[in-house]
Amino acid sequence: MELKSLEKFVNDKLLESGYELISLSLANKTLSIVVDRVAPIDMDAIVEVTHILNDLLDEIDPIEGEYTLDVSSLGAEKPLKIDRLNDYVNSYINVHLINPINGENIYEGDLVSVSDEIITLSYRQKTRIKTVDIQKSNISKIRLAIKF
């Protein structure tokens, strides 16, 4: 089976289960699949996805001979898509800016709100809690962050 067809089967099955296919590749007899969803992905979720995909792959038998299935996620500090930020309101995030705001290029804090053009971030500066409005067009990179 060609990889594009396999990708379609896998994507459809993952969407049914509440996951999104990020990438699928086959190299050296290893089928590597990276998945995502809004909720954090822990080891139980990886096991769940592996079982779902094992059943599908056994049914359609897309690869000749033996191979290894490797399922992973984007990780705890996964990159976020600007158009999906509404899903991450109240999440702790890290934002890299194109143009500095108040002399800062990087902000890390809680995503308070998202509008069509602006996100509002609540962050800690020493002992004070501050907020900053950031134009979506000024975001270079944005990802989840781990709060210490």
N, C-alpha and C positions, 0 to 999 in steps of 0.2 A: 504494500500500500504506500502511496506517495505521502510524504510528510504533511503537505497541505491538507489532504483529506483526513489524516489522522488528527491533525490540529483541530479541525472542525468537529470531529466526533468528541474529542476530549473537552473542547470548549463548551459544547452543548451540554455535556454531562455535568461539568463543573458548575455551569450557570444554574442548572436544576437544583444543585446542592448548596447554592449560596456563595460560591467561590468564583473567582475570575482567573482565567488563564493569562499569565504574564508572558511566559515563553515556553517553548517546547523544542528540544533538540535531540538528535541521535548521533552519538559519536562513540567509537570503540565499544560497541554493543551495550551502551548505557543510554537509556531513554531518560533525559533530564527534563523535569517539569517544574516550573516555578508558578506558584499560585498566590492569590491575594484575596482579601475581603476587608471590609471596614473594621469588623471586630478583630482584636488581636488573634494571631494564629500561634497556638501553643503546640506542644508535642502531640496531644490528643487529637487536635485538628489535622495534623500531618498524617497521623495514623488513619483517621477517618477518610481523608482524601486518598491515601494509598489503597485502602480497601475498595473505595468507590472505583478507582482507576484500574485496580487489579481485575475486578469483575468485568469492567468494560473491555479491557484488553484481552482477557481470556475469551470473551464472546466474539470479538471481531478479529482476533489473531493477526494484527497488522505487521508483525515483524517476524521474519523467518529465523528459526533457531532460537537459542537462548540469549537472553539479554537481562540487564539489570534496570529496575525502575528506581529512579532517584527523584523524590518529591521534596521540594523545599519552598520556603516563603521568602519574601523580600527582607524580612528581619524586623527587629524592634524599632529601628530608626529608618523605616522605609521612606523613599521619596513620595511626595504627594503630588497629585495633579491639581492644578489651579481650578479647573472646572468641577472638581469633586470636593472642594474644601468644606462645603456645608455639612458633609458627613463627619467632619472632624472638629466641629465646634465643641469647646470645652476640653480639647486635647492639648497636650503640651507639645509645642512645635519649635523648630529652629528655622529661621528665615534669613537667607542671604539676599542682600539688596543690590541692585544695579547702581543706584545713586544713594549716597548716605542720607539718613534722616537724623538730625541733631548730632552730626559727626559720627554716627554709628552705621556700620555696614551689615552687622549681624545682630538679630534680636532673637531671644529665646524666651518663651512664656506660653501662657494659655491663650488659645484662640477663642476670643470672646464673641465675635460676630463676623458674618460674611455678607457683603452686599454684591451688587453687580460689578462694582469697580474697586471696592475697598475692603480690606480685612482689618479688624481691630484686635490688637494683641495686648494682653495684660502681662507685664513683666516686673521683675524685682530689680531695683537699683539700690544696692546696699540694704537699708532697712525699710525702704519705701516701695509701695506698689504703684506703678505708673501704667498708663495705657498709651499706645501709639497707633495711629491710623496709617495703613500702608496701602498704597495704590497697587493693585494686582499687576499692573504693567511694570512696576518697579521691582518685582520679585525675580531674582536670578535663579535661586533654588529654594525649595521648601521641603521639609521632611519632619517626620515625627521625631521627638527627642525623649530621652530618659531623664526624668526629674530626680535629682539627688537631694 
